[in-house]
Amino acid sequence: MQVWLVLNREVAGKVSVPCIKIGLYITQYAIPFFAYGTFFTKLFHEHLYPYLKRKTVNSYKGHHVIVSYGAFGKALAKALSDVSKKDNVEPQIVAVDKLHTAEHDNEFTLTILYYDALRADLFKVANLKSAIRLYLMLPDERENLALLEQI
């Protein structure tokens, strides 16, 4: 199928030159807008959003830190949230997981930091100095012990 675009006159009596010009202007200015939007979205998700999460966690006082947010970590976070809600307290729970597939079902407030828990600066990133409890839920017991020795 071939499509011919004729400028400077009406096409089949229905499409006029101003209509074509508007269409060309829209494509001319919309494509860079979406390109910039994609760039800033990528920048936000890779750099700014993790920074804002770390800043939020650094403002917490008396929070719970769960290392490895798998099935057991999710169950523990749910239980901690339920206990906090019974006491009419907003729970401050921070989950640290290396995998970016870790998500929660929004039933309770939770901050997930996508971070390798075995790195030495976990103490600073998860604000462990202000945390009241640390739950090590890594599947390998040796990794739990190694992390405990670092702290």
N, C-alpha and C positions, 0 to 999 in steps of 0.2 A: 504494500500500500504506500503510495507516495502522497505526501502532503506538500502543497505549495502555499507559500505565504506571499501575498501580494501587498506591498505597501503603496501608499499614495492614492489609493482609491478603495471604495467599498468592495468587500468580497461577498458575493452572492447576496448583496443587499442587506445583510444582517450584521456583519462585523465591519465597523468603521475604523478609520485611521486612529482616532483618539482611543478607542478600545484597545487596539493593538499596542499603541504607545504605552498605555497604562499597564498592560500585561508585561511589556518589556521592562518598564521601570520597576515593577514589582520583582521580577526575577533578577534584575540587575542589583537591587539593593537588599533583597531578602537573602540571597545566597551568602554574602559576607556576614550578615547578621547571624545566621544559623551557624556559620563557621566559627565566629567569635563565641557564640553561645556554647558550642561544643568544647572549645578550648577552655573557657572559664569553668565549665562543668567538670571537666577532667582535672583542672587545676584545683578546684574546690574539693573534689572527692579524694585526691591523692595527697594534698598538702594541708589545706586549710581546715577541712573537717576533722582529721585526726588531731590537729593542733587544738581546735576548740574542745574536743573531747578531753584531751589531757588537761587543758585549763580548767574544765569543769571538775574533773577528778581531783585536781589540786586544791579546789575550794572545799572539798568534802572534809568533814570532821566526824569521826566515829562511824565509818562505813565498813562494810564487809567486802572482802576481796576474794573472789573465786577464781582460782587458776585452773584452766581447762574447762570450757563451757560445753561439755558433751551431755550425754543423757543424765548422768549423775549430777553434773553441775547445774543443769536446768531444774532438776527436781529439788536440789538444795536451794536454789534461788527462789523457787516458788514457795518452799516452806518458810524461808526467811521473810519473804514478802507477806505471807499470810500472818505470821507472828507479829510483824510490825504493824499490820493493819488492825489487828485485834487491840494493840496498844494505842491506836490512833496516832501512829507516827509514820511519816513518809519514809519508806525504806531507801537507804542509799547503798546500792549494791553495784559493785564493779566486777565485771567478768573479764578475764584476760585469756584470749585464745589466739593461737597462731593462725588458724584457718579462717579465711574470710567468709566461709559458708555458715559460720555460727550466727544464728539469729534467734530472737525470742518472739513470742506471740503477743506482745504488747498488753498482757494482762496486768503487768506491774512495771514499775520504773526500774530500768536497768541500763547501765552504761557498759557497752562492750568495747574493750580496747583490743584491736588486732595487733598482737605483739607476741614475740617469742619469750615465753616466761623464763627460759633458761639463760637469758642475757643478764649481765651483771647489773644493768641499770633499771631493772624491774622495780627495785625499791623506790626509785625516784618517780618512774612513770605511773605506777599505781598508787602513789602517795601512801606507802605502807606505814610511814611514821605516824600518820593520823588515823590509821585503820584500827578498829577494835578487834577484828578477827581476820585471819587468813586461812582459807580452805584450799589445801593442795589436792586437786582431783586428777592429777596426771595419771595415765594408765600404767606407767612404769614406775615401780617403787624406787628404783635407783635415782630416777630423775627427781622424784619428790624429795629424797634425802639430799641430793646435790643442791637443790634449790633451798632447802632448809638450812644447809651449811652456809650458803651465801648470805642468807639473811642474818 
